[in-house]
């Protein structure tokens, strides 16, 4: 039986959207037949267990979904792209809705202000530490020793820091907790910081602990606003300067709706024998133009928190992000955890643990190209010390 043109289009769309196969076609626009879009939308709502409160909302989301399908086709037509785009849990959201629900628009202002402060008030000694907007900032250069955060240098004295492995993947060392889902709570900064501390406890103390993100959401001060947004460096500063004891998730669980609630941690409740952990130092570093040093930190220290521009990530299924987002500090809007890298293939890349659930992209992870500050990934890197 000969397959009609519509039949081939349907087959291609299914492969594109569900099997992550990229589609490269000419410049003409394919109009998606309503029946085909309806079937794909039905599969989408079933796969991600999505329902709508009324028929009006259903039709609104279906209309957005049809537009998303056209966007996906256009994105996959880019011949220089190494990313496969398709249907994700966020395919019924407009770009503006996605940004409002899952990105942090205020982060870019905070990070850009810090970088501007550095440019306008450069340190006398480039290897020094100074405070920009009350945040401790490390300055890095190509000197093997001075490129590292000050609290980390003693641990490196017995290491060959001139050697950086081709591959590092802290997932294979069981240093990470399962991928979390931040949902509609815009506290990516809190999720990523807690995940970094969990990894540090595993690597440095051989402790497998699931710590409380909710405590950070509810209690963190210093300019942080719970699910309304915040900043990884501001959170780390608050933790260190106030000697905050971080509870486990069992003792301070996630709220039922995943949003803010009243902080219920006493200033000093150690008398109750509650399990808690503390960080003793932190640093926020910029590795723009010096990503080899960032690779060495990841290899020798462990996972680190990065600020990134995740605007183009809404429809990503798989592949390596190279050209899809710019490197400007004014566009960073999301905090993620860099858990490794791979320089062995034709496209060296970082391995990123996201906080959009394990149904996003590659089981909750994305890959971002190394070099050129792709997606702003080297703009602001946060580290924490879990040992005195």
C-alpha positions as CSV (number, residue, x, y, z in Angstrom):
1,X,0.0,0.0,0.0
2,X,1.4,3.4,-1.0
3,X,1.6,6.0,1.8
4,X,0.2,9.4,1.0
5,X,1.9,12.7,1.7
6,X,-0.2,13.1,4.8
7,X,0.7,9.7,6.0
8,X,4.4,10.4,5.7
9,X,4.0,13.7,7.6
10,X,2.1,11.9,10.4
11,X,4.9,9.3,10.6
12,X,7.6,12.0,10.7
13,X,5.8,14.0,13.4
14,X,5.4,11.0,15.6
15,X,9.1,10.1,15.2
16,X,10.0,13.7,15.8
17,X,7.9,14.2,18.9
18,X,8.2,10.9,20.7
19,X,11.4,9.2,19.4
20,X,13.6,12.4,19.4
21,X,14.5,12.0,15.7
22,X,15.4,15.4,14.2
23,X,13.5,16.6,11.1
24,X,15.3,18.5,8.4
25,X,13.0,19.7,5.6
26,X,12.9,22.6,3.1
27,X,11.7,26.1,3.7
28,X,8.0,25.4,3.1
29,X,5.7,25.3,6.1
30,X,3.9,22.1,7.0
31,X,0.4,22.7,8.2
32,X,-0.5,20.2,10.9
33,X,-3.9,18.6,10.2
34,X,-6.3,19.1,13.2
35,X,-6.9,15.4,13.6
36,X,-3.2,14.7,13.8
37,X,-2.7,17.4,16.4
38,X,-5.7,16.1,18.4
39,X,-4.2,12.7,18.5
40,X,-0.8,14.0,19.6
41,X,-2.4,16.2,22.2
42,X,-4.4,13.2,23.6
43,X,-1.2,11.2,23.9
44,X,0.6,14.2,25.5
45,X,-2.0,14.7,28.2
46,X,-2.1,10.9,28.9
47,X,1.7,10.6,29.1
48,X,2.2,13.5,31.5
49,X,-1.1,13.0,33.4
50,X,-2.4,16.5,32.6
51,X,-6.0,17.5,32.9
52,X,-7.8,20.9,32.6
53,X,-10.6,22.3,34.7
54,X,-13.0,23.1,31.9
55,X,-13.5,22.8,28.1
56,X,-12.5,26.4,27.6
57,X,-9.1,25.8,29.2
58,X,-8.7,22.6,27.2
59,X,-9.2,24.4,23.9
60,X,-6.8,27.1,24.9
61,X,-4.1,24.6,25.8
62,X,-4.8,22.6,22.6
63,X,-4.3,25.8,20.6
64,X,-1.0,26.5,22.3
65,X,0.0,22.9,21.7
66,X,-0.6,23.1,18.0
67,X,1.6,26.2,17.9
68,X,4.2,24.3,19.8
69,X,4.3,21.5,17.2
70,X,5.0,24.1,14.5
71,X,7.8,25.6,16.7
72,X,9.3,22.1,17.2
73,X,9.4,21.6,13.4
74,X,11.1,24.9,12.9
75,X,13.6,24.3,15.6
76,X,14.6,20.9,14.1
77,X,15.0,22.4,10.7
78,X,18.2,24.2,11.9
79,X,20.9,22.3,10.2
80,X,23.7,23.4,12.6
81,X,21.8,22.2,15.6
82,X,22.9,19.2,17.7
83,X,19.8,19.3,19.8
84,X,16.6,17.3,19.2
85,X,13.4,19.1,20.0
86,X,10.0,17.5,20.7
87,X,7.1,17.3,23.0
88,X,7.9,17.8,26.6
89,X,5.8,18.3,29.8
90,X,5.7,22.0,29.0
91,X,4.4,21.8,25.4
92,X,1.0,23.3,26.4
93,X,2.6,26.5,27.7
94,X,3.5,29.6,25.8
95,X,7.1,30.8,26.1
96,X,6.0,33.6,28.4
97,X,4.1,31.2,30.6
98,X,7.0,28.8,30.7
99,X,9.4,31.5,31.7
100,X,7.0,32.8,34.4
101,X,6.5,29.4,36.0
102,X,9.9,27.8,35.6
103,X,12.6,30.5,35.2
104,X,13.8,33.3,37.5
105,X,13.7,36.6,35.8
106,X,15.3,38.4,38.7
107,X,18.4,36.3,38.6
108,X,19.8,38.1,35.6
109,X,19.7,41.5,37.3
110,X,21.5,40.1,40.4
111,X,24.3,38.4,38.4
112,X,24.7,41.2,35.9
113,X,25.0,43.7,38.7
114,X,27.8,41.7,40.3
115,X,29.7,41.5,37.0
116,X,29.3,45.2,36.4
117,X,30.6,45.8,39.9
118,X,33.7,43.7,39.1
119,X,34.3,45.6,35.8
120,X,33.9,49.0,37.4
121,X,35.9,48.2,40.6
122,X,38.6,45.7,39.4
123,X,40.7,44.2,42.2
124,X,44.3,45.4,42.5
125,X,45.5,41.8,42.6
126,X,43.6,39.6,40.1
127,X,44.0,36.6,42.4
128,X,42.2,38.3,45.3
129,X,38.8,38.0,46.9
130,X,36.5,40.9,47.1
131,X,32.8,41.6,47.9
132,X,30.4,42.7,45.3
133,X,27.0,43.6,46.7
134,X,28.1,41.9,49.9
135,X,28.8,38.6,48.1
136,X,32.3,37.1,48.3
137,X,33.6,36.7,44.8
138,X,36.7,34.9,43.7
139,X,38.8,36.0,40.8
140,X,40.4,33.4,38.6
141,X,43.2,33.4,36.1
142,X,45.4,30.8,34.4
143,X,47.8,30.3,37.3
144,X,47.3,26.7,38.3
145,X,47.1,27.4,42.0
146,X,45.4,30.7,42.3
147,X,42.5,29.8,39.9
148,X,40.9,27.8,42.7
149,X,38.6,29.1,45.5
150,X,40.6,29.9,48.6
151,X,38.9,27.3,50.8
152,X,39.6,24.6,48.3
153,X,43.3,25.1,47.8
154,X,44.6,23.0,50.7
155,X,42.7,19.9,49.5
156,X,44.4,20.3,46.1
157,X,48.0,20.4,47.3
158,X,48.3,16.6,47.1
159,X,46.6,16.4,43.7
160,X,48.1,16.8,40.2
161,X,45.9,19.8,39.2
162,X,47.5,20.0,35.8
163,X,45.7,16.8,34.8
164,X,42.1,17.0,33.9
165,X,40.4,13.7,33.0
166,X,38.7,13.5,29.6
167,X,35.5,12.4,31.3
168,X,34.0,13.0,34.7
169,X,30.5,11.9,35.7
170,X,29.6,12.1,39.4
171,X,26.4,10.2,38.7
172,X,28.5,7.1,38.3
173,X,30.0,7.7,41.7
174,X,26.6,7.6,43.4
175,X,27.2,11.2,44.6
176,X,23.8,12.5,43.5
177,X,20.3,12.2,44.8
178,X,17.4,11.6,42.4
179,X,16.3,14.4,40.0
180,X,13.9,16.7,41.7
181,X,10.8,18.4,40.3
182,X,10.5,22.1,41.3
183,X,7.1,22.3,39.8
184,X,5.6,25.8,39.8
185,X,8.0,26.9,42.6
186,X,10.6,29.3,41.2
187,X,13.3,28.2,43.7
188,X,15.8,26.6,41.4
189,X,18.5,28.4,43.4
190,X,17.5,26.5,46.5
191,X,17.2,23.1,44.8
192,X,20.6,23.4,43.1
193,X,22.4,24.6,46.3
194,X,20.9,21.7,48.3
195,X,21.8,19.2,45.6
196,X,25.4,20.5,45.6
197,X,25.7,20.2,49.4
198,X,24.2,16.6,49.2
199,X,26.9,15.7,46.6
200,X,29.6,17.3,48.7
201,X,28.5,15.3,51.8
202,X,28.6,12.1,49.7
203,X,32.1,12.8,48.2
204,X,33.8,14.2,51.3
205,X,32.1,12.3,54.1
206,X,30.6,9.3,52.4
207,X,27.1,10.3,53.6
208,X,24.0,9.8,51.5
209,X,21.5,12.3,52.7
210,X,18.5,13.9,51.3
211,X,18.4,17.5,52.7
212,X,15.5,19.9,52.9
213,X,14.9,22.2,50.0
214,X,11.7,23.3,51.7
215,X,13.7,24.7,54.6
216,X,15.6,26.9,52.2
217,X,12.4,28.0,50.5
218,X,10.6,28.9,53.7
219,X,13.4,30.3,55.8
220,X,16.2,31.8,53.7
221,X,16.5,35.5,54.0
222,X,19.2,37.8,52.6
223,X,17.1,38.9,49.6
224,X,15.8,35.4,48.7
225,X,12.0,35.1,48.2
226,X,11.2,31.4,48.4
227,X,9.3,30.3,45.3
228,X,9.3,33.9,44.1
229,X,13.0,33.6,43.2
230,X,16.4,34.1,44.7
231,X,20.1,33.6,44.1
232,X,22.5,30.8,44.9
233,X,25.2,33.1,46.2
234,X,22.8,35.0,48.4
235,X,21.5,31.7,49.8
236,X,25.1,30.4,50.5
237,X,26.0,33.7,52.2
238,X,22.9,33.4,54.5
239,X,23.8,29.8,55.3
240,X,27.4,30.5,56.2
241,X,27.1,33.9,58.0
242,X,24.2,32.7,60.1
243,X,25.6,29.2,60.7
244,X,22.4,27.7,59.6
245,X,21.8,24.0,60.2
246,X,20.2,22.3,57.3
247,X,17.6,19.7,58.1
248,X,16.9,16.5,56.3
249,X,13.9,16.2,54.1
250,X,12.4,13.7,56.5
251,X,12.5,16.2,59.3
252,X,11.5,19.2,57.1
253,X,9.5,17.7,54.2
254,X,8.3,19.4,51.0
255,X,5.0,21.2,51.4
256,X,1.9,19.5,49.9
257,X,1.6,22.0,47.1
258,X,5.4,22.5,46.7
259,X,5.1,26.2,47.5
260,X,6.1,28.5,50.4
261,X,5.0,27.9,53.9
262,X,5.9,29.5,57.2
263,X,9.4,28.7,58.4
264,X,9.2,26.3,61.4
265,X,12.9,25.9,62.2
266,X,14.0,27.4,65.6
267,X,17.2,29.4,65.7
268,X,18.7,26.7,67.9
269,X,16.8,23.5,68.2
270,X,19.9,21.2,68.6
271,X,18.6,20.3,72.0
272,X,15.8,18.3,70.3
273,X,18.4,16.0,68.7
274,X,17.4,16.7,65.1
275,X,19.7,15.6,62.4
276,X,21.3,18.6,60.6
277,X,24.3,19.6,58.5
278,X,26.2,22.8,58.0
279,X,28.4,24.4,55.4
280,X,31.5,26.4,56.6
281,X,32.5,28.4,53.6
282,X,31.4,29.2,50.1
283,X,32.5,31.2,47.1
284,X,31.0,32.5,43.9
285,X,33.4,32.5,41.0
286,X,33.3,33.6,37.4
287,X,35.0,31.3,34.9
288,X,34.3,33.3,31.7
289,X,37.2,32.7,29.4
290,X,38.7,30.1,31.7
291,X,36.5,27.1,31.5
292,X,39.5,24.7,31.8
293,X,39.7,25.8,35.4
294,X,36.0,25.1,35.8
295,X,36.6,21.5,34.5
296,X,39.3,21.0,37.0
297,X,37.0,22.2,39.8
298,X,34.4,19.7,38.7
299,X,36.9,16.9,38.4
300,X,38.6,17.5,41.8
301,X,35.9,19.0,43.9
302,X,32.6,17.7,42.6
303,X,29.3,19.1,41.3
304,X,28.9,22.9,41.3
305,X,26.0,25.3,40.9
306,X,25.8,27.4,37.7
307,X,23.5,30.2,36.6
308,X,22.3,29.6,33.0
309,X,20.0,31.0,30.3
310,X,17.5,28.2,30.1
311,X,14.9,30.1,27.9
312,X,15.4,27.8,24.9
313,X,15.2,24.6,26.9
314,X,11.4,24.3,27.0
315,X,11.2,21.8,24.1
316,X,14.5,19.9,24.4
317,X,14.5,16.1,24.2
318,X,18.1,15.2,23.8
319,X,21.4,16.3,22.3
320,X,24.1,18.9,23.1
321,X,23.2,22.6,23.4
322,X,25.6,24.7,21.4
323,X,23.9,27.6,19.5
324,X,20.5,27.8,21.0
325,X,21.2,30.3,23.7
326,X,23.6,33.2,24.1
327,X,26.3,33.8,26.8
328,X,25.1,37.2,28.1
329,X,25.0,37.6,31.9
330,X,21.8,39.6,31.5
331,X,20.0,36.6,30.2
332,X,20.7,34.0,32.9
333,X,17.5,32.9,34.6
334,X,17.9,29.5,36.0
335,X,20.2,27.7,38.5
336,X,21.4,24.1,37.7
337,X,23.9,21.6,39.0
338,X,26.9,20.7,36.8
339,X,27.6,17.1,37.6
340,X,30.3,16.2,35.1
341,X,31.7,16.7,31.6
342,X,32.9,14.8,28.6
343,X,35.7,15.9,26.3
344,X,36.2,12.6,24.5
345,X,33.8,13.2,21.7
346,X,33.6,15.7,18.8
347,X,31.6,18.1,20.9
348,X,33.0,18.5,24.5
349,X,30.2,19.2,26.9
350,X,29.0,19.6,30.5
351,X,26.5,17.3,32.1
352,X,23.8,19.2,33.8
353,X,21.3,18.0,36.4
354,X,18.1,20.1,36.1
355,X,15.2,20.4,38.5
356,X,12.3,19.9,36.1
357,X,11.7,16.2,36.9
358,X,13.1,13.0,35.3
359,X,10.7,13.2,32.4
360,X,12.5,16.3,31.1
361,X,15.1,15.9,28.4
362,X,17.6,13.0,29.1
363,X,16.0,11.6,32.2
364,X,16.2,15.1,33.9
365,X,19.7,15.9,32.5
366,X,20.9,18.2,29.7
367,X,24.2,18.6,28.0
368,X,25.7,22.0,27.2
369,X,28.8,22.6,25.0
370,X,32.1,23.5,26.7
371,X,33.7,26.8,25.6
372,X,32.3,30.2,24.6
373,X,30.3,30.4,27.9
374,X,27.4,28.6,26.2
375,X,24.1,29.6,27.8
376,X,26.1,31.7,30.2
377,X,27.2,28.6,32.1
378,X,30.6,30.0,33.3
379,X,29.2,33.3,34.4
380,X,28.6,32.5,38.0
381,X,29.7,29.2,39.6
382,X,28.9,28.5,43.3
383,X,30.8,26.2,45.6
384,X,30.3,25.2,49.2
385,X,32.6,23.7,51.9
386,X,31.1,21.0,54.1
387,X,34.2,20.4,56.2
388,X,36.1,22.7,58.5
